[in-house]
Amino acid sequence: MINIQNLNKNFGKQILFDDLNFQINHKEKIGLVGRNGYGKTTLLNIMAGIENISEGILQIPKEYSIGYVKQELIFKEKNVLDEVIKELPKEEEADIWKAEKILSGLGFTDEDMEKPAKIFSGGFQVRINLAKTLVKDCDLLLLDEPNNYLDIVSIKWLENFLATWTKELVLITHNRFFMDKVVSHIAGIYRQKVIKIKGSTKNFYERVKRDEETFEKQRVNEEKKIKKTELFINKFRAKARLAGLTQSRMKALAKLEPKKKLEKIKDLTFSFNYKNFSAKQMLNAKDITFSYDKQKEPLIKNFNLSIENSDRIFIIGKNGKGKTTLLKLLSENLSMDKGKITLNPQVEKSYYEQSNLDSLNPLNTIIEELSLVSPSTSKQLPRDVAANMLFEQDEALKKVKVLSGGEKNRVALGKILLKPSNLLFLDEPTNHLDLESSEALLNALKEFQGAVVMVTHNELFLHKLAKKIVFFKNDGEIEVLNLTYNDFLKKVGWEEEPKKTAQKQTTQKEIKKEKAFLINQKSKELRPIQNKIKQIESKIEAVENEIETLNQNLIAEVTNQNSEKIQKISKTLHLHKKKSETLIEELEKEILLLESKEEHYNQKLIELDGVR
């Protein structure tokens, strides 16, 4: 229902969009991906009417409503509930339950709803703005990192809300797991354009990789073709009898525009500086007790935890329960009221949290800030880390004060990379990172030889890394579980979710059986198409080799001035080229069929996973 045509947008010398075209169709739910600085938020702002376009066309139907979460935290009503109720559509003004349902899903209790919005933390005030947007029931919902301030329970509620959303949606999030469960399409800002496909983020990145490989093959082939044509022209330009043939080749050459080699897109590179640790036990916390208000019940009481080398410990639970406080206590960035932490002398800790960004000196350059970690190291090392964090050459000389939230986050993470350590304490490190950078961080943590203690609401990290869970329960108790996250969901689960019954276990068996059947059917149906594609590719390769041979024979006969053989070879060459074109068309048809079938079965399997 929204159409953007030939959009151009620059910020100084940086080209954000170059003749960009993008369309949102009826009931499409689109995940918008792309690196930080590629213009995802700018594109949302243009659709929301916050930013104007200087070149291009933006078409929005009349009376088409767009919902966008406001950045300003301005509240005028007496309480939270009234703030949200006033955003209900006129015909639904009496449906107060809708506002209550959304606020409850985002973590507000009945008592919270009666309190003034201004008394809540910044994170909860952002949730109020999100609730005000969701309750409007707009035609198009634009969400930019909506789960940044949500805990897992609220994220799961929002996931379900968006999965059942029946209108249009554009979603930006660094959480790939969340995105894939919600959207129907992926649109990626890539090389100043938008590539849009049906399916998951995996489908999108596979498509981009395939397109890049195809482009490079075409570029190399065209380069060879140009060189051959130039050789032919230079060789036979002076021969009067071949003047016509040479002229036609020169005209053909003039029409050929050599493709430029694609500029390599640099990936953010994480590699933690591991300090060797030879013992097993790293840290032992005994009877840790802490309270911000000594008149009240302690936030954390008699907590015990042992951290061993290569542990992967994840602290989870609702916001406000004390997850960040516990991380600060364990990392000794906060003094406890009672208890004891015993640290192995070989341990070297690194600590990251969101407030680290405030500790960056705004007047320092990126290089100067990174150099503070270890002033004695060579000047080149901070530059190398800056480059790995995508601050290359003059970019590394930017002042911290001009950096975006995402860029500051990369600087703070870069400081941790420089410091030799074997025990990492990380508090929501993926906030402000784009999807690609989050993936890079995930892979670096997989490779890290030391121990990791992490607070996160990103379920992808939990599924891929967690070996031990510290669970903040709703009643204030803290439970240490030697479980993976998958086992936690099966055996414990989030307290808001209904417990699995014996009947549910039977259903899970049926789902497993159906999944196995689908995988088998998928294999049966796709194998013949895949074999056919291989056969066609082999035929194309054989025909192209014959064309190459015929071209060489033609050049030889032209040299010999044998017109009869030239005519015969030219005719055969024409037939072979036609055969090659037919085979390529057939190949494209089979590839599209394969992708369609794969998408059909992948969607069915995703739906089955969602039933669990």
C-alpha positions in Angstrom: 0.0 0.0 0.0 3.1 2.3 0.0 5.2 2.8 -3.1 8.6 4.5 -3.2 10.1 5.2 -6.6 13.6 6.4 -7.6 14.5 7.7 -4.2 17.8 9.4 -3.8 19.2 10.5 -0.4 22.6 11.7 0.7 24.1 12.7 4.0 27.1 14.8 3.0 29.4 12.6 0.8 27.7 9.4 2.0 25.1 8.0 -0.5 22.3 6.4 1.4 19.9 5.6 -1.4 20.6 5.6 -5.1 17.5 5.4 -7.3 15.9 3.2 -4.6 12.5 1.5 -5.3 10.5 -0.1 -2.5 6.9 -1.3 -2.3 4.8 -2.5 0.6 1.8 -4.6 -0.5 -1.5 -5.5 1.2 -0.9 -7.5 4.4 2.8 -7.8 3.9 4.9 -7.9 7.1 8.4 -6.9 6.2 11.6 -7.2 8.2 14.0 -4.4 7.2 17.6 -5.4 7.5 20.9 -3.7 6.7 24.0 -2.5 8.5 24.0 0.5 10.9 24.4 3.6 8.8 22.7 2.1 5.7 19.5 4.1 6.2 17.0 1.7 7.8 15.7 4.3 10.3 15.8 7.0 7.6 13.6 4.9 5.4 11.1 4.5 8.2 11.2 8.2 8.9 10.4 8.9 5.2 7.4 6.6 5.3 6.3 8.1 8.6 6.5 11.6 7.1 9.2 12.7 9.6 11.8 13.2 6.9 11.2 14.7 3.5 12.6 13.4 0.2 14.5 15.6 -2.2 14.4 13.3 -5.1 11.9 10.5 -5.8 8.2 9.7 -5.3 6.4 8.6 -2.2 2.9 7.3 -2.8 0.6 6.7 0.2 -3.2 6.0 -0.3 -5.6 8.6 1.1 -6.9 7.9 4.6 -4.1 5.3 5.1 -2.9 5.5 8.7 0.7 4.9 9.8 1.7 4.1 13.3 5.3 5.1 14.4 6.6 5.0 18.0 7.5 8.6 19.0 10.9 9.3 20.3 9.7 12.2 22.6 8.7 11.1 26.1 5.9 13.6 26.7 3.0 12.6 28.9 0.0 14.8 29.9 -2.6 12.4 31.3 -3.0 11.6 35.0 -1.9 8.0 34.6 -0.4 5.4 32.3 -3.8 3.8 31.3 -5.3 7.2 30.3 -2.2 8.0 28.2 -2.9 4.8 26.1 -6.7 5.1 26.1 -6.6 8.5 24.4 -4.9 6.8 21.4 -7.8 4.4 20.8 -9.7 5.0 17.5 -12.9 7.0 18.0 -15.2 4.0 17.3 -13.3 2.0 20.0 -13.2 4.7 22.8 -15.2 2.4 25.1 -12.9 -0.6 24.6 -10.6 0.2 27.5 -9.8 -3.5 27.7 -7.7 -3.2 24.6 -5.4 -0.6 26.2 -5.2 -2.8 29.4 -4.4 -5.9 27.4 -1.5 -4.2 25.5 -0.1 -2.6 28.7 -0.3 -5.9 30.5 1.5 -7.6 27.6 4.3 -5.0 27.8 4.8 -5.7 31.5 2.6 -3.2 33.3 0.6 -4.4 36.3 -2.9 -3.2 37.2 -1.3 -0.9 39.9 1.3 0.4 37.3 -1.5 1.5 35.0 -2.9 3.8 37.7 0.4 5.6 38.3 1.6 8.7 36.4 3.8 7.9 33.4 6.4 10.4 34.4 7.5 8.3 37.5 8.6 5.4 35.4 12.2 4.8 34.1 13.1 5.8 30.5 12.8 2.2 29.4 9.2 1.8 30.7 8.3 5.2 29.2 9.4 3.9 25.8 7.1 1.0 26.4 4.2 3.4 27.1 4.9 5.1 23.7 5.0 1.6 22.1 1.6 0.8 23.7 0.1 4.1 22.4 1.2 3.1 18.9 -0.1 -0.5 19.1 -3.5 0.5 20.4 -4.2 2.7 17.4 -4.8 -0.2 15.0 -3.1 1.6 12.1 -3.0 0.4 8.5 0.8 0.3 8.6 2.9 -0.3 11.7 6.5 1.0 11.6 8.7 -0.4 14.5 12.3 0.4 15.0 14.0 -1.9 17.5 10.8 -2.3 19.6 12.3 -5.0 21.9 15.3 -3.0 23.0 13.7 -2.2 26.4 11.6 -5.3 26.7 12.3 -8.4 28.8 11.8 -11.9 27.3 8.2 -12.3 28.6 7.2 -9.0 27.0 9.1 -9.8 23.8 7.2 -13.1 23.6 3.9 -11.2 24.0 4.9 -8.7 21.3 6.0 -11.6 19.0 2.6 -13.1 19.3 0.9 -9.7 18.8 2.8 -9.0 15.6 2.5 -12.6 14.3 -1.3 -12.2 14.4 -1.2 -8.6 13.0 -3.5 -8.6 10.0 -2.3 -5.4 8.3 1.0 -4.1 7.0 4.2 -4.0 9.2 7.8 -2.9 8.7 10.1 -4.1 11.5 13.7 -3.2 12.3 15.4 -5.4 14.9 18.8 -6.9 15.7 17.1 -10.0 17.0 17.1 -12.4 14.0 15.2 -15.1 16.0 12.4 -12.6 16.7 12.2 -11.2 13.2 11.9 -14.6 11.5 9.0 -15.5 13.7 7.0 -12.4 12.8 7.6 -11.3 9.2 6.5 -12.7 5.9 9.1 -10.8 3.8 12.7 -9.5 4.2 13.7 -6.2 2.6 17.4 -5.5 2.8 19.1 -2.2 2.2 22.1 -3.3 0.2 24.5 -1.2 -2.0 22.1 1.8 -1.8 19.1 -0.3 -3.1 16.4 -2.4 -1.5 16.2 -6.2 -2.2 12.9 -7.6 -1.1 12.1 -11.3 -1.0 9.5 -13.6 0.6 10.8 -15.7 3.5 13.3 -15.5 6.3 16.6 -13.7 6.9 18.4 -16.9 5.9 16.6 -16.8 2.5 17.6 -13.2 2.1 21.3 -13.6 2.8 21.5 -16.7 0.6 19.8 -14.7 -2.2 22.3 -11.8 -1.8 25.3 -14.2 -1.8 23.9 -15.9 -4.9 23.3 -12.6 -6.7 26.8 -11.4 -5.9 28.3 -14.6 -7.2 26.2 -14.4 -10.4 27.2 -10.7 -10.9 30.9 -11.6 -10.6 30.6 -14.5 -13.1 28.9 -12.2 -15.6 31.5 -9.5 -15.0 34.4 -11.9 -15.6 32.7 -13.4 -18.7 32.0 -9.9 -20.1 35.6 -8.9 -19.4 36.8 -11.9 -21.3 34.4 -11.2 -24.2 35.6 -7.6 -24.4 39.3 -8.7 -24.5 38.5 -11.3 -27.2 36.6 -8.7 -29.3 39.5 -6.2 -28.9 42.0 -8.8 -30.0 39.9 -9.7 -33.0 39.5 -6.0 -34.0 43.2 -5.3 -33.5 44.2 -8.3 -35.5 41.9 -7.9 -38.5 41.3 -4.1 -38.6 43.7 -3.7 -41.6 42.2 -6.5 -43.7 39.9 -5.1 -46.3 38.0 -8.3 -46.9 37.0 -8.5 -43.2 36.2 -4.8 -42.9 32.4 -5.5 -42.5 33.0 -8.1 -39.8 35.5 -5.9 -38.0 33.1 -2.9 -38.1 30.2 -5.0 -36.6 32.6 -6.1 -33.8 33.5 -2.5 -33.1 29.9 -1.5 -32.9 29.2 -4.4 -30.5 32.2 -3.4 -28.4 31.0 0.2 -28.2 27.7 -1.1 -26.7 29.4 -3.2 -24.1 29.8 -1.4 -20.8 32.3 -3.3 -18.6 30.8 -4.0 -15.2 32.7 -2.6 -12.3 34.0 -5.1 -9.7 31.8 -4.8 -6.7 33.4 -3.0 -3.8 34.0 -5.5 -1.0 31.7 -4.8 2.0 33.6 -5.1 5.1 32.3 -7.2 8.0 32.6 -6.2 11.6 35.2 -8.5 13.1 35.0 -9.6 16.7 37.9 -11.5 18.3 38.3 -11.4 22.0 41.9 -11.2 23.4 42.0 -14.3 25.5 44.4 -14.5 28.4 45.5 -18.0 29.3 43.8 -19.6 32.3 45.1 -23.0 33.5 42.8 -23.8 36.5 39.2 -25.0 36.6 37.6 -22.7 39.2 37.4 -19.0 38.2 35.0 -17.4 40.7 33.0 -18.5 43.7 30.2 -16.3 45.0 28.8 -17.2 48.4 25.7 -15.8 50.2 25.7 -12.6 48.2 23.1 -10.2 49.6 22.3 -6.7 48.3 19.6 -4.0 48.7 19.3 -0.5 47.3 16.9 0.3 50.2 18.1 -1.0 53.5 14.6 -0.7 54.9 13.2 -3.2 52.4 13.6 -6.8 51.7 17.0 -7.4 49.9 16.8 -7.4 46.1 19.3 -10.3 46.1 19.6 -12.6 49.1 22.0 -15.3 50.0 22.9 -16.0 46.3 25.5 -18.6 45.5 27.2 -19.3 42.1 30.4 -21.0 41.0 31.9 -20.0 37.7 34.3 -22.4 35.9 36.5 -21.9 32.9 34.6 -22.0 29.6 31.2 -21.6 31.4 28.4 -20.0 29.4 26.0 -18.6 32.1 23.0 -16.5 31.1 21.0 -14.4 33.6 17.3 -14.2 32.6 14.1 -12.9 34.0 11.7 -10.0 33.9 13.1 -6.4 33.9 13.4 -4.8 37.4 14.2 -8.1 39.1 17.9 -7.4 39.6 19.7 -9.1 36.6 22.0 -6.1 35.9 22.6 -5.6 39.7 23.7 -9.3 40.0 26.1 -8.9 37.1 27.6 -5.8 38.7 28.0 -7.6 42.0 29.6 -10.7 40.4 32.0 -8.5 38.3 32.8 -6.4 41.5 31.5 -3.2 40.0 29.1 -2.9 42.9 29.7 -3.5 46.6 27.6 -6.2 48.3 25.9 -5.8 51.7 26.9 -9.3 52.7 28.6 -12.3 51.3 32.0 -13.1 49.7 33.4 -13.4 46.2 36.6 -15.6 45.9 38.4 -14.9 42.7 41.2 -17.0 41.2 44.4 -14.8 40.9 44.7 -15.9 37.2 41.3 -14.4 36.3 41.3 -11.2 34.2 37.8 -9.8 33.9 36.1 -7.6 31.2 32.8 -5.9 31.9 30.3 -4.4 29.5 27.0 -2.7 30.2 24.9 0.0 28.5 26.1 2.7 30.9 29.6 2.1 29.6 28.6 4.3 26.7 28.3 7.3 29.2 31.8 6.6 30.5 33.3 7.3 27.0 35.1 10.6 26.9 33.1 12.7 24.3 36.2 14.8 23.5 38.4 11.8 22.6 38.8 10.4 19.1 37.9 6.7 18.6 41.7 5.9 18.5 42.4 7.9 21.7 39.5 6.1 23.5 40.7 2.7 22.5 44.3 3.5 23.4 43.2 4.2 27.0 42.7 0.4 27.6 46.4 -0.3 27.3 48.5 2.8 26.8 51.7 0.7 26.6 50.6 -1.3 23.5 51.7 -0.2 20.1 49.8 2.5 18.3 48.9 0.1 15.5 46.8 -2.3 17.7 44.1 0.3 18.5 44.0 1.2 14.8 43.6 -2.5 13.9 40.7 -2.9 16.4 39.1 0.3 15.2 39.2 -1.1 11.6 37.7 -4.4 12.9 34.9 -2.3 14.4 34.5 -0.7 10.9 36.2 2.6 11.8 38.8 2.8 9.1 41.4 5.5 8.3 39.8 9.0 8.9 36.7 7.4 10.5 38.9 6.4 13.4 39.7 10.0 14.1 36.1 11.0 14.7 35.3 12.4 18.2 33.1 10.2 20.4 30.6 13.0 20.8 29.5 12.9 17.2 29.0 9.1 17.1 25.6 7.4 17.0 24.4 5.0 19.7 25.4 2.0 17.6 28.9 3.5 16.9 29.5 4.2 20.6 28.5 0.6 21.3 31.1 -0.6 18.9 33.8 1.6 20.6 32.9 0.2 24.0 33.0 -3.4 22.6 36.3 -2.5 20.9 37.8 -1.6 24.3 36.8 -5.0 25.7 38.4 -6.7 22.6 41.7 -4.9 23.3 41.9 -6.0 26.9 43.4 -9.5 27.5 40.7 -11.4 29.6 39.4 -14.8 30.4 36.1 -13.9 32.1 33.5 -11.7 30.3 30.6 -10.0 32.0 28.2 -8.7 29.3 24.9 -6.8 29.9 22.7 -6.6 26.8 25.7 -6.1 24.3 23.5 -6.5 21.2 21.4 -3.3 21.9 22.3 -0.8 19.2 24.1 -3.4 17.1 22.7 -4.3 13.6 21.8 -7.8 12.8 25.1 -8.6 11.0 27.1 -7.2 14.0 25.0 -9.3 16.4 25.8 -12.4 14.4 29.5 -11.5 14.4 29.4 -11.1 18.2 27.6 -14.4 18.6 30.3 -16.2 16.6 33.1 -14.5 18.6 31.5 -15.7 21.8 31.3 -19.2 20.4 35.1 -19.1 19.7 36.1 -17.4 23.1 38.0 -19.9 25.2 37.2 -18.2 28.5 33.9 -18.0 30.5 31.0 -15.7 29.7 28.3 -14.4 32.1 25.7 -12.5 30.1 22.4 -10.7 30.6 20.3 -10.8 27.4 16.8 -10.9 26.1 18.0 -12.1 22.7 16.7 -15.7 22.4 19.1 -16.5 19.5 22.1 -16.0 21.9 20.3 -18.1 24.6 19.6 -21.0 22.2 23.1 -21.0 20.7 25.3 -20.4 23.8 23.6 -21.0 27.2 24.9 -23.9 29.2 23.8 -22.7 32.6 20.8 -20.4 33.5 20.4 -18.0 36.4 16.6 -17.5 36.5 15.0 -14.6 38.3 11.5 -15.9 39.2 8.5 -13.7 39.7 8.4 -14.3 43.4 11.9 -12.8 43.8 13.7 -16.2 44.2 16.8 -16.8 42.0 17.4 -20.3 40.7 20.6 -21.6 39.2 19.9 -24.3 36.6 22.5 -26.5 34.9 20.4 -26.4 31.7 20.6 -25.2 28.1 17.9 -22.7 27.2 16.0 -25.3 25.1 15.9 -27.6 28.2 14.9 -24.6 30.4 11.9 -24.0 28.1 10.9 -27.7 28.2 11.4 -28.4 31.9 10.8 -25.0 33.6 9.4 -22.5 31.1 8.4 -18.9 31.6 5.9 -18.6 34.5 3.3 -16.9 32.4 3.2 -19.8 30.0 0.8 -22.7 30.7 2.6 -25.8 32.0 2.8 -28.7 29.5 0.3 -31.5 30.2 0.6 -35.2 29.4 -1.8 -34.5 26.5 0.5 -31.8 25.2 3.4 -34.3 25.3 1.4 -36.5 23.0 0.8 -33.5 20.7 4.5 -32.9 20.6 5.0 -36.5 19.4 2.5 -35.9 16.6 4.3 -32.7 15.7 7.6 -34.5 15.6 6.1 -37.2 13.4 4.5 -34.6 11.0 7.8 -32.7 10.8 9.7 -35.9 9.9 7.1 -36.6 7.2 7.4 -33.0 5.8 11.2 -33.3 5.7 10.9 -36.6 3.8 8.4 -35.2 1.4 10.5 -32.1 0.8 13.5 -34.3 0.0 11.4 -36.5 -2.4 10.0 -33.5 -4.2 13.2 -31.4 -4.4 15.7 -34.1 -5.4 14.4 -34.5 -9.0 14.5 -30.8 -9.5 18.0 -30.5 -8.0 19.1 -33.3 -10.3 17.6 -31.7 -13.3 19.3 -28.4 -12.4 22.7 -30.2 -12.3 22.0 -31.9 -15.7 21.1 -28.5 -17.3 24.2 -26.9 -15.8 26.3 -29.7 -17.2 24.7 -29.2 -20.7 25.3 -25.4 -20.5 28.9 -26.0 -19.6 29.3 -28.4 -22.5 27.6 -26.1 -25.0 29.7 -23.1 -23.7 32.9 -25.2 -24.2 31.8 -26.0 -27.8 31.1 -22.3 -28.4 34.6 -21.5 -27.2 36.1 -24.1 -29.6 33.9 -22.8 -32.5 35.0 -19.2 -31.8 38.6 -20.3 -31.9 38.0 -22.2 -35.1 36.2 -19.2 -36.6 39.2 -17.0 -35.9 41.5 -19.5 -37.5 39.3 -19.8 -40.6 39.0 -16.0 -40.8 42.8 -15.9 -40.8 42.9 -18.5 -43.6 40.2 -16.5 -45.4 38.2 -19.7 -46.0 34.7 -18.2 -46.6 33.0 -21.6 -46.9 34.2 -22.8 -43.5 33.6 -19.4 -42.0 29.9 -19.6 -43.1 29.5 -23.2 -41.9 31.1 -22.5 -38.5 29.1 -19.2 -38.1 25.9 -21.2 -38.7 26.8 -23.9 -36.1 27.9 -21.2 -33.7 24.5 -19.4 -34.0 22.7 -22.7 -33.3 24.9 -23.4 -30.3 24.3 -19.9 -28.9 20.6 -20.3 -29.3 20.8 -23.7 -27.6 22.7 -22.1 -24.7 20.1 -19.4 -24.3 17.3 -22.0 -24.3 19.1 -24.0 -21.6 19.7 -20.9 -19.5 16.0 -20.1 -19.7 15.2 -23.6 -18.7 17.7 -23.4 -15.8 16.1 -20.2 -14.5 12.7 -21.8 -14.6 13.9 -24.8 -12.6 15.7 -22.6 -10.0 12.5 -20.6 -9.5 10.5 -23.8 -9.1 13.1 -25.1 -6.6 13.0 -21.9 -4.5 9.2 -21.9 -4.5 9.0 -25.5 -3.3 11.7 -24.9 -0.7 9.9 -21.9 0.6 6.6 -23.8 0.8 8.1 -26.6 2.9 10.3 -24.2 5.0 7.1 -22.2 5.9 5.3 -25.4 6.9 8.2 -26.4 9.1 8.3 -22.9 10.7 4.6 -23.2 11.4 5.1 -26.5 13.1 7.9 -25.1 15.2 5.6 -22.3 16.3 3.1 -24.8 17.6 5.6 -26.0 20.3 
